[in-house]
Each structure stands twice: as structure tokens, then as C-alpha cells.
Amino acid sequence: MRLNSVSPLTIETQTALLDLLLIHQPAGKYAAGYRQMEKAYKAGKVHAIGLSNFNKAQIEELLSLCEVNPTVLQTELHPYHQKPEMKAFLKENGIVPQAWYTLEHGDKALLQESLFAQLGEKYGKYAPQIILRRNIRSSSIVIPGSKNPEHIKANFDRFDFALTDAEMVPPVDEQKRKTFFACPDAWTDIGYAEKLHN
């Protein structure tokens, strides 16, 4: 990415200012790419910059190289993959987690978890609404996706109830914990950003 590549984006999206610009994954010369995003931020072309699918070691390394800290880390977060250590690390560094795959594309086992059914009955909500509300209460931005107009409307209908602390307890046992995304080995190398930043 180069600084002058941001301007065509603003023209294509018909906006004078991009709200958020992310590095989608820690591949290639991402440290150099992040420096270009910093320049776009300083030039007033982007409101905020961030990362996606970076692990803690990669973020720490990038923090040691950058001048503008990332605002957001977009990462896989759902009831089967909560990342409490990562969330604590992000909070310490002023980075907000943005959850992707929040509903696991409607995973049947997830949506049929007994806790979500019980809470849904209590609050008059569907399981997806309970799951989204839990993520928001844990200070995560959620970005659910759907092409179904009814589902899109239901995804927004989640702010008229609040969960208690007890209802925030993870609903699944360790055997059910899983991730749907695995980083290639090269992405997890400590020092990978430094090797490629020139």
C-alpha cells in the first residue's frame, strides 16, 4: 500500500475521509504497509487505522515500530473462542477488539446452546441476539453479516435488554472450544515484521 493509493479509495467509496483502514492479515511487508497507513492517517485521509488477524507477538512488535497505535484489532471472537488474554492485552494498549465470525455463520450447535435458549426465553430474543449482546457487553465491536433482511433487522434489535454478570459466564465447556481460522506458520514468527519492513 502507498499513500497515494488511499485517494482512489475515497473516490471509489464517494467519501472524503475513510472511517477505518485495516491491514487484513500479517502477510508480506505489513510493517511497511502500516507505515503507509500512518501517513494516510496523519494526512487526514483516514479517521482510524487498525489490524486484522494479528496475534499478540505481532502486535507487540508492530507497536515497537509504529508512531500511531492501531485503534482496532479485527479478530475471530465467538462463544467458542473468547480470547480473554488477548482482550486484556488490547485493553492495556488502548486497542478495541472487533469481532468477526461472531455467529459462526449460524453454526447449529452454537445457536442451540442451552444457555442462549434460556436467555432468549427470558428476554424474548433469538439466540443470535443474545450472542451479539454478550460480545458488546464484553467491549467488543460486532460485525455480523447477513443477506436476509429479517436477520439484518434482528441483528440490530439487541439494545433493549441487558445481561447480568452471571449471564456473561462462558456457556461452553473446554471440549467445545475451537477456532475456525488458523494463521499460516510464517505469520507467527517473532521478528517477521522487522525482517520484511524494508
Z-matrix of the N, CA and C atoms (Angstrom, degrees):
N
C 1 1.456
C 2 1.521 1 109.90
N 3 1.312 2 116.17 1 140.01
C 4 1.456 3 122.07 2 175.40
C 5 1.521 4 108.85 3 -122.89
N 6 1.308 5 115.18 4 156.91
C 7 1.462 6 119.95 5 -177.77
C 8 1.517 7 111.21 6 -55.49
N 9 1.354 8 116.81 7 -41.77
C 10 1.463 9 118.71 8 -177.68
C 11 1.521 10 112.81 9 -72.16
N 12 1.349 11 117.59 10 -7.44
C 13 1.463 12 119.51 11 176.43
C 14 1.521 13 111.61 12 -81.30
N 15 1.329 14 117.76 13 -12.49
C 16 1.459 15 121.12 14 179.57
C 17 1.526 16 110.41 15 -75.86
N 18 1.333 17 118.12 16 -35.66
C 19 1.463 18 121.16 17 -178.75
C 20 1.527 19 113.17 18 -59.54
N 21 1.349 20 119.18 19 -46.13
C 22 1.476 21 117.86 20 175.68
C 23 1.523 22 112.99 21 -58.99
N 24 1.328 23 117.50 22 -31.64
C 25 1.463 24 120.58 23 177.40
C 26 1.524 25 110.48 24 -63.83
N 27 1.323 26 116.93 25 -42.55
C 28 1.463 27 119.68 26 -179.30
C 29 1.526 28 110.56 27 -67.08
N 30 1.346 29 116.93 28 -32.73
C 31 1.469 30 120.44 29 178.18
C 32 1.527 31 109.68 30 -71.07
N 33 1.347 32 116.52 31 -45.24
C 34 1.457 33 121.75 32 -178.31
C 35 1.527 34 111.56 33 -62.02
N 36 1.326 35 116.62 34 -39.13
C 37 1.470 36 120.47 35 -179.17
C 38 1.524 37 111.88 36 -88.90
N 39 1.343 38 117.05 37 -0.67
C 40 1.469 39 123.53 38 178.48
C 41 1.533 40 111.48 39 58.10
N 42 1.328 41 115.45 40 40.64
C 43 1.461 42 120.97 41 176.27
C 44 1.519 43 109.01 42 -129.61
N 45 1.316 44 115.70 43 147.76
C 46 1.459 45 120.20 44 177.61
C 47 1.518 46 110.98 45 -81.23
N 48 1.342 47 115.78 46 -19.82
C 49 1.457 48 120.66 47 -175.47
C 50 1.522 49 109.33 48 -143.91
N 51 1.328 50 116.68 49 126.09
C 52 1.464 51 120.71 50 175.34
C 53 1.525 52 109.16 51 -77.44
N 54 1.315 53 116.96 52 137.22
C 55 1.454 54 121.18 53 -178.35
C 56 1.523 55 111.39 54 -72.34
N 57 1.345 56 117.20 55 -45.89
C 58 1.461 57 120.90 56 -176.09
C 59 1.515 58 109.43 57 -149.40
N 60 1.314 59 115.92 58 132.31
C 61 1.455 60 122.50 59 178.31
C 62 1.528 61 108.30 60 -123.24
N 63 1.343 62 116.53 61 125.73
C 64 1.458 63 121.29 62 -175.83
C 65 1.514 64 111.90 63 -118.71
N 66 1.324 65 115.99 64 151.51
C 67 1.464 66 121.57 65 162.22
C 68 1.520 67 105.35 66 -87.84
N 69 1.325 68 117.00 67 118.03
C 70 1.465 69 121.16 68 -170.38
C 71 1.523 70 113.88 69 -65.49
N 72 1.324 71 116.84 70 -34.73
C 73 1.461 72 119.40 71 -179.07
C 74 1.526 73 109.25 72 -158.32
N 75 1.323 74 117.29 73 154.57
C 76 1.473 75 120.64 74 -177.98
C 77 1.518 76 111.92 75 -80.31
N 78 1.313 77 116.53 76 69.22
C 79 1.461 78 121.65 77 179.47
C 80 1.522 79 108.80 78 -128.77
N 81 1.330 80 115.76 79 153.37
C 82 1.455 81 119.56 80 -179.07
C 83 1.518 82 111.83 81 68.00
N 84 1.317 83 116.63 82 -155.16
C 85 1.468 84 121.24 83 -177.55
C 86 1.538 85 109.98 84 -86.58
N 87 1.330 86 114.60 85 65.32
C 88 1.461 87 118.31 86 -173.30
C 89 1.521 88 113.05 87 -69.95
N 90 1.333 89 118.81 88 -27.52
C 91 1.464 90 119.37 89 177.54
C 92 1.527 91 110.29 90 -66.56
N 93 1.328 92 116.05 91 -40.65
C 94 1.467 93 119.97 92 176.53
C 95 1.521 94 110.09 93 -65.76
N 96 1.321 95 116.76 94 -39.16
C 97 1.461 96 120.76 95 176.87
C 98 1.516 97 111.96 96 -63.11
N 99 1.329 98 115.69 97 -37.89
C 100 1.465 99 119.19 98 179.08
C 101 1.522 100 110.53 99 -66.41
N 102 1.322 101 117.31 100 -37.44
C 103 1.474 102 120.14 101 177.57
C 104 1.527 103 111.03 102 -61.60
N 105 1.350 104 116.20 103 -36.59
C 106 1.461 105 119.14 104 177.18
C 107 1.531 106 110.89 105 -67.58
N 108 1.326 107 116.56 106 -36.41
C 109 1.463 108 119.37 107 176.74
C 110 1.526 109 110.29 108 -66.46
N 111 1.328 110 116.90 109 -36.88
C 112 1.470 111 119.97 110 175.89
C 113 1.530 112 110.44 111 -59.37
N 114 1.332 113 116.34 112 -42.66
C 115 1.467 114 120.28 113 178.95
C 116 1.526 115 110.70 114 -62.62
N 117 1.340 116 116.47 115 -40.48
C 118 1.463 117 120.07 116 178.24
C 119 1.520 118 110.50 117 -64.36
N 120 1.333 119 115.98 118 -38.95
C 121 1.470 120 120.71 119 178.35
C 122 1.531 121 110.18 120 -64.27
N 123 1.335 122 116.98 121 -47.11
C 124 1.461 123 121.33 122 -178.99
C 125 1.527 124 112.05 123 -65.85
N 126 1.351 125 115.80 124 -28.11
C 127 1.466 126 120.42 125 179.60
C 128 1.528 127 111.71 126 -83.08
N 129 1.343 128 117.13 127 -1.52
C 130 1.448 129 120.42 128 177.76
C 131 1.515 130 114.53 129 79.77
N 132 1.335 131 117.63 130 17.35
C 133 1.461 132 121.08 131 179.80
C 134 1.534 133 112.16 132 -88.32
N 135 1.330 134 116.17 133 -18.72
C 136 1.463 135 121.78 134 -176.06
C 137 1.523 136 108.73 135 -134.61
N 138 1.331 137 116.15 136 134.69
C 139 1.470 138 120.32 137 179.68
C 140 1.529 139 111.28 138 -73.95
N 141 1.346 140 116.95 139 -36.93
C 142 1.464 141 120.74 140 -178.65
C 143 1.520 142 109.45 141 -153.46
N 144 1.333 143 116.34 142 153.54
C 145 1.459 144 121.65 143 177.51
C 146 1.526 145 109.09 144 -126.21
N 147 1.316 146 115.30 145 155.35
C 148 1.455 147 118.26 146 -177.91
C 149 1.514 148 113.31 147 -162.11
N 150 1.326 149 114.65 148 -168.25
C 151 1.461 150 122.83 149 -174.25
C 152 1.521 151 110.15 150 -128.37
N 153 1.306 152 115.46 151 161.95
C 154 1.456 153 120.87 152 175.73
C 155 1.522 154 109.13 153 -141.79
N 156 1.329 155 115.87 154 130.55
C 157 1.477 156 122.61 155 175.74
C 158 1.528 157 113.88 156 65.99
N 159 1.318 158 117.84 157 28.49
C 160 1.461 159 122.46 158 174.36
C 161 1.523 160 108.62 159 -91.96
N 162 1.359 161 116.62 160 145.40
C 163 1.463 162 118.94 161 174.31
C 164 1.532 163 109.69 162 -93.60
N 165 1.318 164 116.42 163 177.12
C 166 1.460 165 120.90 164 -173.89
C 167 1.527 166 111.78 165 -60.81
N 168 1.333 167 117.76 166 -45.77
C 169 1.466 168 120.89 167 -178.47
C 170 1.525 169 111.08 168 -60.89
N 171 1.319 170 117.46 169 -40.33
C 172 1.463 171 121.01 170 -179.67
C 173 1.526 172 110.78 171 -68.39
N 174 1.327 173 116.44 172 -38.62
C 175 1.463 174 119.29 173 178.22
C 176 1.523 175 110.37 174 -66.63
N 177 1.340 176 116.82 175 -43.48
C 178 1.469 177 120.32 176 178.79
C 179 1.516 178 110.34 177 -58.93
N 180 1.309 179 116.74 178 -42.45
C 181 1.465 180 119.72 179 -179.61
C 182 1.524 181 111.27 180 -66.06
N 183 1.322 182 116.64 181 -41.76
C 184 1.452 183 120.05 182 179.25
C 185 1.526 184 111.06 183 -66.60
N 186 1.335 185 117.23 184 -36.98
C 187 1.458 186 120.84 185 177.26
C 188 1.529 187 111.41 186 -61.70
N 189 1.319 188 115.89 187 -31.60
C 190 1.469 189 119.50 188 179.66
C 191 1.524 190 111.79 189 -75.23
N 192 1.337 191 117.17 190 -15.35
C 193 1.463 192 121.30 191 -177.17
C 194 1.527 193 113.41 192 -105.92
N 195 1.335 194 116.65 193 -23.29
C 196 1.464 195 118.97 194 -169.66
C 197 1.531 196 112.65 195 -91.29
N 198 1.327 197 114.59 196 163.98
C 199 1.464 198 122.21 197 175.12
C 200 1.527 199 111.16 198 -104.37
N 201 1.320 200 116.81 199 -27.87
C 202 1.457 201 122.81 200 178.62
C 203 1.529 202 107.90 201 -116.46
N 204 1.322 203 116.35 202 115.15
C 205 1.459 204 119.28 203 -179.05
C 206 1.530 205 111.44 204 -66.99
N 207 1.323 206 117.32 205 145.16
C 208 1.465 207 119.33 206 175.09
C 209 1.525 208 110.79 207 -62.88
N 210 1.320 209 115.92 208 142.01
C 211 1.458 210 121.39 209 178.61
C 212 1.520 211 111.23 210 -84.31
N 213 1.334 212 115.70 211 -34.35
C 214 1.466 213 121.69 212 -171.71
C 215 1.522 214 110.47 213 -133.04
N 216 1.321 215 115.57 214 143.90
C 217 1.467 216 121.51 215 164.63
C 218 1.522 217 107.01 216 -117.85
N 219 1.315 218 116.06 217 112.62
C 220 1.456 219 120.58 218 174.82
C 221 1.527 220 107.37 219 -84.14
N 222 1.332 221 116.55 220 123.49
C 223 1.463 222 119.81 221 -173.58
C 224 1.527 223 110.66 222 -151.66
N 225 1.312 224 115.91 223 158.86
C 226 1.461 225 120.57 224 178.70
C 227 1.529 226 110.10 225 -68.12
N 228 1.323 227 116.33 226 120.32
C 229 1.467 228 122.52 227 178.42
C 230 1.527 229 108.79 228 -143.66
N 231 1.315 230 115.90 229 125.42
C 232 1.462 231 121.99 230 176.79
C 233 1.526 232 107.29 231 -161.31
N 234 1.323 233 119.43 232 173.34
C 235 1.468 234 120.00 233 -175.79
C 236 1.524 235 115.08 234 -57.23
N 237 1.322 236 118.02 235 -24.77
C 238 1.460 237 120.28 236 178.17
C 239 1.532 238 112.31 237 -89.39
N 240 1.318 239 117.40 238 -2.43
C 241 1.473 240 121.26 239 -175.76
C 242 1.532 241 108.08 240 -152.40
N 243 1.340 242 117.42 241 85.94
C 244 1.460 243 122.66 242 -169.44
C 245 1.533 244 115.09 243 -93.68
N 246 1.323 245 118.86 244 -25.86
C 247 1.468 246 123.73 245 177.46
C 248 1.535 247 114.14 246 52.35
N 249 1.314 248 119.75 247 55.30
C 250 1.472 249 120.00 248 -178.50
C 251 1.523 250 113.45 249 -61.63
N 252 1.346 251 117.59 250 -36.65
C 253 1.471 252 119.93 251 179.55
C 254 1.525 253 110.90 252 -66.64
N 255 1.326 254 116.04 253 -41.70
C 256 1.462 255 119.91 254 178.52
C 257 1.526 256 110.25 255 -64.33
N 258 1.320 257 117.70 256 -42.03
C 259 1.465 258 120.69 257 179.60
C 260 1.524 259 111.16 258 -61.68
N 261 1.330 260 116.12 259 -39.99
C 262 1.471 261 119.91 260 179.10
C 263 1.520 262 110.25 261 -65.20
N 264 1.327 263 116.52 262 -42.31
C 265 1.469 264 121.49 263 178.52
C 266 1.522 265 110.86 264 -62.45
N 267 1.327 266 116.92 265 -44.27
C 268 1.460 267 120.71 266 179.31
C 269 1.528 268 111.06 267 -62.37
N 270 1.330 269 116.57 268 -41.97
C 271 1.462 270 120.47 269 179.98
C 272 1.523 271 110.74 270 -61.77
N 273 1.328 272 117.01 271 -41.37
C 274 1.467 273 121.50 272 178.96
C 275 1.521 274 111.74 273 -60.89
N 276 1.327 275 116.52 274 -29.56
C 277 1.458 276 120.96 275 -176.02
C 278 1.522 277 113.56 276 -105.45
N 279 1.336 278 116.73 277 11.65
C 280 1.459 279 120.19 278 175.71
C 281 1.515 280 114.35 279 68.61
N 282 1.322 281 116.53 280 28.09
C 283 1.466 282 122.00 281 179.80
C 284 1.523 283 108.55 282 -108.68
N 285 1.330 284 116.89 283 132.66
C 286 1.459 285 121.17 284 -177.46
C 287 1.528 286 109.77 285 -94.96
N 288 1.344 287 118.13 286 130.18
C 289 1.461 288 119.71 287 175.67
C 290 1.524 289 111.39 288 -75.49
N 291 1.317 290 115.77 289 134.76
C 292 1.465 291 121.49 290 174.80
C 293 1.524 292 106.86 291 -115.93
N 294 1.314 293 116.80 292 116.64
C 295 1.464 294 121.69 293 -171.55
C 296 1.525 295 111.88 294 -85.25
N 297 1.337 296 115.13 295 122.47
C 298 1.453 297 117.91 296 168.42
C 299 1.531 298 108.39 297 -109.10
N 300 1.301 299 116.81 298 159.87
C 301 1.470 300 123.92 299 -175.62
C 302 1.524 301 110.72 300 62.50
N 303 1.311 302 116.57 301 32.19
C 304 1.460 303 122.45 302 -174.71
C 305 1.525 304 112.71 303 -57.20
N 306 1.324 305 116.15 304 -37.84
C 307 1.470 306 121.01 305 -177.62
C 308 1.528 307 111.88 306 -106.88
N 309 1.337 308 116.87 307 8.38
C 310 1.468 309 122.18 308 179.59
C 311 1.525 310 111.82 309 52.02
N 312 1.316 311 116.79 310 40.29
C 313 1.471 312 121.93 311 -178.38
C 314 1.517 313 112.05 312 51.88
N 315 1.333 314 116.40 313 39.82
C 316 1.456 315 120.56 314 176.51
C 317 1.514 316 114.26 315 73.57
N 318 1.340 317 116.67 316 32.54
C 319 1.463 318 121.29 317 178.88
C 320 1.533 319 110.41 318 -51.66
N 321 1.323 320 116.22 319 123.94
C 322 1.470 321 121.23 320 -173.63
C 323 1.527 322 111.94 321 -61.65
N 324 1.336 323 116.74 322 -43.93
C 325 1.465 324 119.81 323 -178.81
C 326 1.525 325 111.17 324 -62.03
N 327 1.334 326 116.30 325 -40.70
C 328 1.460 327 120.10 326 179.63
C 329 1.525 328 111.12 327 -64.20
N 330 1.313 329 116.36 328 -48.65
C 331 1.466 330 120.37 329 -175.70
C 332 1.521 331 112.53 330 -69.12
N 333 1.335 332 116.39 331 -17.22
C 334 1.464 333 119.70 332 179.61
C 335 1.529 334 112.73 333 -100.98
N 336 1.335 335 117.62 334 9.51
C 337 1.463 336 119.92 335 175.63
C 338 1.530 337 109.06 336 -56.63
N 339 1.329 338 116.02 337 134.98
C 340 1.464 339 120.17 338 -173.50
C 341 1.530 340 112.56 339 -60.21
N 342 1.337 341 117.14 340 -37.10
C 343 1.469 342 119.36 341 -179.17
C 344 1.517 343 111.00 342 -61.31
N 345 1.325 344 117.10 343 -41.76
C 346 1.459 345 120.02 344 -178.66
C 347 1.526 346 110.96 345 -67.72
N 348 1.337 347 116.26 346 -35.85
C 349 1.465 348 119.94 347 176.51
C 350 1.526 349 110.74 348 -64.77
N 351 1.335 350 116.19 349 -42.71
C 352 1.469 351 120.81 350 179.93
C 353 1.526 352 111.19 351 -64.84
N 354 1.340 353 115.60 352 -45.07
C 355 1.469 354 119.22 353 179.83
C 356 1.527 355 111.05 354 -68.14
N 357 1.323 356 116.20 355 -35.80
C 358 1.455 357 120.22 356 177.52
C 359 1.511 358 111.41 357 -62.23
N 360 1.336 359 116.09 358 -41.10
C 361 1.463 360 119.95 359 178.00
C 362 1.524 361 110.47 360 -67.10
N 363 1.322 362 117.07 361 -39.97
C 364 1.472 363 121.24 362 -179.27
C 365 1.521 364 111.82 363 -63.63
N 366 1.331 365 116.99 364 -43.57
C 367 1.463 366 121.05 365 -173.51
C 368 1.532 367 113.89 366 -101.12
N 369 1.335 368 116.76 367 -1.68
C 370 1.459 369 119.47 368 -178.29
C 371 1.511 370 112.38 369 69.18
N 372 1.338 371 116.17 370 40.53
C 373 1.459 372 121.83 371 -177.08
C 374 1.525 373 111.00 372 -127.44
N 375 1.329 374 114.93 373 163.32
C 376 1.463 375 120.69 374 173.73
C 377 1.526 376 109.19 375 -86.31
N 378 1.326 377 116.27 376 159.39
C 379 1.468 378 120.84 377 179.92
C 380 1.534 379 112.64 378 -54.04
N 381 1.345 380 119.67 379 -44.97
C 382 1.475 381 118.67 380 179.01
C 383 1.528 382 113.33 381 -57.99
N 384 1.325 383 117.02 382 -37.19
C 385 1.463 384 120.00 383 179.19
C 386 1.523 385 111.32 384 -66.08
N 387 1.338 386 116.84 385 -37.46
C 388 1.460 387 121.03 386 176.90
C 389 1.522 388 110.27 387 -64.79
N 390 1.334 389 116.66 388 -44.02
C 391 1.468 390 121.38 389 -178.60
C 392 1.531 391 110.38 390 -63.98
N 393 1.313 392 117.44 391 -44.70
C 394 1.465 393 121.01 392 179.21
C 395 1.528 394 110.93 393 -63.48
N 396 1.332 395 116.26 394 -40.58
C 397 1.474 396 119.75 395 179.71
C 398 1.524 397 110.75 396 -64.59
N 399 1.334 398 117.11 397 -38.13
C 400 1.466 399 121.20 398 178.05
C 401 1.532 400 110.41 399 -61.74
N 402 1.321 401 116.43 400 -43.70
C 403 1.464 402 119.64 401 -179.80
C 404 1.523 403 111.03 402 -63.71
N 405 1.326 404 116.98 403 -42.47
C 406 1.461 405 120.41 404 -179.81
C 407 1.521 406 110.26 405 -64.71
N 408 1.333 407 116.73 406 -41.13
C 409 1.458 408 120.00 407 179.90
C 410 1.523 409 111.95 408 -65.34
N 411 1.330 410 116.60 409 -25.07
C 412 1.465 411 120.23 410 177.35
C 413 1.524 412 111.28 411 -89.91
N 414 1.351 413 115.83 412 19.08
C 415 1.478 414 123.53 413 175.06
C 416 1.525 415 113.79 414 67.63
N 417 1.323 416 116.83 415 32.08
C 418 1.464 417 120.96 416 175.13
C 419 1.524 418 109.46 417 -107.73
N 420 1.317 419 115.93 418 140.97
C 421 1.457 420 121.38 419 169.57
C 422 1.528 421 106.39 420 -77.87
N 423 1.313 422 118.17 421 138.38
C 424 1.459 423 120.28 422 178.66
C 425 1.527 424 110.07 423 -114.59
N 426 1.314 425 115.91 424 143.18
C 427 1.460 426 121.01 425 179.17
C 428 1.534 427 109.45 426 -131.75
N 429 1.341 428 116.90 427 67.42
C 430 1.466 429 118.80 428 178.70
C 431 1.521 430 110.26 429 -68.13
N 432 1.301 431 115.95 430 149.03
C 433 1.455 432 120.14 431 179.74
C 434 1.523 433 110.90 432 -122.43
N 435 1.320 434 116.44 433 143.29
C 436 1.459 435 120.87 434 177.26
C 437 1.525 436 108.99 435 -162.89
N 438 1.309 437 116.29 436 150.37
C 439 1.461 438 121.98 437 173.10
C 440 1.526 439 110.50 438 -103.86
N 441 1.329 440 115.72 439 -5.26
C 442 1.453 441 121.48 440 -178.31
C 443 1.530 442 109.12 441 -88.28
N 444 1.337 443 119.02 442 116.67
C 445 1.472 444 121.55 443 -177.78
C 446 1.527 445 113.16 444 -55.41
N 447 1.336 446 117.37 445 -37.32
C 448 1.464 447 119.98 446 179.94
C 449 1.524 448 111.07 447 -67.39
N 450 1.333 449 116.54 448 -39.13
C 451 1.466 450 120.10 449 178.20
C 452 1.523 451 110.95 450 -67.70
N 453 1.331 452 116.58 451 -40.31
C 454 1.468 453 120.55 452 178.81
C 455 1.526 454 110.06 453 -60.86
N 456 1.330 455 116.47 454 -44.90
C 457 1.465 456 120.83 455 178.45
C 458 1.524 457 110.50 456 -62.66
N 459 1.330 458 116.72 457 -43.26
C 460 1.469 459 120.74 458 -179.38
C 461 1.522 460 111.12 459 -65.43
N 462 1.335 461 117.38 460 -35.24
C 463 1.466 462 120.76 461 179.79
C 464 1.526 463 111.90 462 -62.79
N 465 1.338 464 116.31 463 -29.98
C 466 1.469 465 119.86 464 177.91
C 467 1.526 466 112.29 465 -81.55
N 468 1.312 467 116.55 466 -21.53
C 469 1.462 468 121.72 467 -175.34
C 470 1.530 469 110.17 468 -85.47
N 471 1.321 470 116.27 469 67.23
C 472 1.463 471 120.35 470 -174.63
C 473 1.530 472 112.60 471 -139.05
N 474 1.313 473 117.20 472 13.12
C 475 1.464 474 120.08 473 -175.51
C 476 1.528 475 113.34 474 -109.63
N 477 1.329 476 117.22 475 5.07
C 478 1.463 477 119.34 476 -177.63
C 479 1.529 478 112.28 477 -102.08
N 480 1.337 479 116.29 478 18.83
C 481 1.457 480 120.58 479 174.55
C 482 1.528 481 108.34 480 -151.12
N 483 1.322 482 116.52 481 160.67
C 484 1.468 483 121.39 482 -179.58
C 485 1.523 484 109.41 483 -133.92
N 486 1.315 485 115.77 484 139.97
C 487 1.459 486 121.49 485 178.57
C 488 1.524 487 110.22 486 -89.86
N 489 1.312 488 116.25 487 146.69
C 490 1.459 489 121.05 488 177.38
C 491 1.518 490 109.90 489 -81.65
N 492 1.329 491 116.84 490 167.90
C 493 1.472 492 120.75 491 177.32
C 494 1.522 493 110.89 492 -58.32
N 495 1.328 494 116.71 493 -41.42
C 496 1.470 495 120.64 494 -178.92
C 497 1.525 496 111.10 495 -63.44
N 498 1.330 497 116.62 496 -32.68
C 499 1.469 498 120.29 497 -178.54
C 500 1.518 499 112.70 498 -78.97
N 501 1.321 500 116.24 499 -6.86
C 502 1.462 501 120.29 500 177.34
C 503 1.525 502 112.60 501 -89.04
N 504 1.326 503 118.25 502 -4.11
C 505 1.465 504 121.64 503 179.51
C 506 1.524 505 108.39 504 -62.01
N 507 1.349 506 118.29 505 134.13
C 508 1.471 507 120.38 506 179.33
C 509 1.529 508 111.19 507 -51.86
N 510 1.331 509 117.29 508 132.72
C 511 1.456 510 120.72 509 -173.91
C 512 1.522 511 114.89 510 -87.75
N 513 1.325 512 117.14 511 -2.26
C 514 1.458 513 118.88 512 -172.81
C 515 1.522 514 110.83 513 -121.45
N 516 1.322 515 116.45 514 152.93
C 517 1.455 516 120.46 515 178.12
C 518 1.525 517 109.96 516 -86.02
N 519 1.317 518 115.93 517 171.76
C 520 1.468 519 121.03 518 -174.83
C 521 1.528 520 112.50 519 -60.74
N 522 1.332 521 117.08 520 -30.86
C 523 1.456 522 119.69 521 -178.27
C 524 1.527 523 112.68 522 -65.45
N 525 1.327 524 116.44 523 -23.30
C 526 1.460 525 119.72 524 -178.37
C 527 1.518 526 113.05 525 -92.08
N 528 1.303 527 117.45 526 -9.10
C 529 1.462 528 119.43 527 -176.74
C 530 1.529 529 109.93 528 -67.89
N 531 1.328 530 116.12 529 132.72
C 532 1.453 531 120.19 530 -177.30
C 533 1.517 532 109.87 531 -159.84
N 534 1.330 533 114.26 532 161.72
C 535 1.452 534 121.60 533 174.38
C 536 1.518 535 108.45 534 -123.52
N 537 1.318 536 116.16 535 148.90
C 538 1.460 537 120.73 536 179.10
C 539 1.522 538 111.57 537 -103.92
N 540 1.329 539 116.07 538 4.90
C 541 1.461 540 120.03 539 -175.86
C 542 1.521 541 109.71 540 -135.41
N 543 1.314 542 117.01 541 127.54
C 544 1.461 543 121.60 542 178.94
C 545 1.518 544 109.42 543 -123.03
N 546 1.340 545 116.65 544 127.20
C 547 1.462 546 120.98 545 178.59
C 548 1.525 547 110.23 546 -73.12
N 549 1.331 548 117.79 547 139.70
C 550 1.463 549 119.02 548 170.13
C 551 1.519 550 110.45 549 -57.50
N 552 1.341 551 116.55 550 151.02
C 553 1.460 552 121.27 551 -176.30
C 554 1.527 553 112.34 552 -54.51
N 555 1.319 554 117.10 553 -38.90
C 556 1.468 555 120.16 554 -176.53
C 557 1.516 556 111.87 555 -61.15
N 558 1.336 557 117.29 556 -28.92
C 559 1.461 558 120.72 557 -177.31
C 560 1.510 559 111.66 558 -70.52
N 561 1.327 560 117.48 559 -23.96
C 562 1.456 561 120.23 560 -172.95
C 563 1.522 562 112.88 561 -94.22
N 564 1.329 563 118.11 562 0.46
C 565 1.458 564 120.98 563 -179.97
C 566 1.523 565 110.73 564 -68.94
N 567 1.351 566 116.84 565 124.51
C 568 1.459 567 120.25 566 171.89
C 569 1.525 568 107.72 567 -65.37
N 570 1.314 569 116.83 568 133.69
C 571 1.456 570 119.86 569 -179.63
C 572 1.517 571 113.37 570 92.30
N 573 1.331 572 117.61 571 -2.20
C 574 1.444 573 120.57 572 -177.26
C 575 1.527 574 111.48 573 -63.60
N 576 1.346 575 115.95 574 -39.82
C 577 1.465 576 119.15 575 179.24
C 578 1.525 577 110.79 576 -63.42
N 579 1.339 578 116.45 577 -43.79
C 580 1.457 579 120.15 578 -178.17
C 581 1.524 580 111.88 579 -64.68
N 582 1.325 581 116.39 580 -36.26
C 583 1.469 582 120.74 581 179.95
C 584 1.516 583 110.95 582 -64.48
N 585 1.341 584 116.59 583 -32.27
C 586 1.457 585 120.15 584 -171.01
C 587 1.519 586 115.23 585 -107.08
N 588 1.342 587 117.30 586 0.34
C 589 1.473 588 117.92 587 -170.06
C 590 1.522 589 113.04 588 -74.22
N 591 1.314 590 118.91 589 -17.42
C 592 1.473 591 120.49 590 178.99
C 593 1.516 592 111.34 591 -87.67
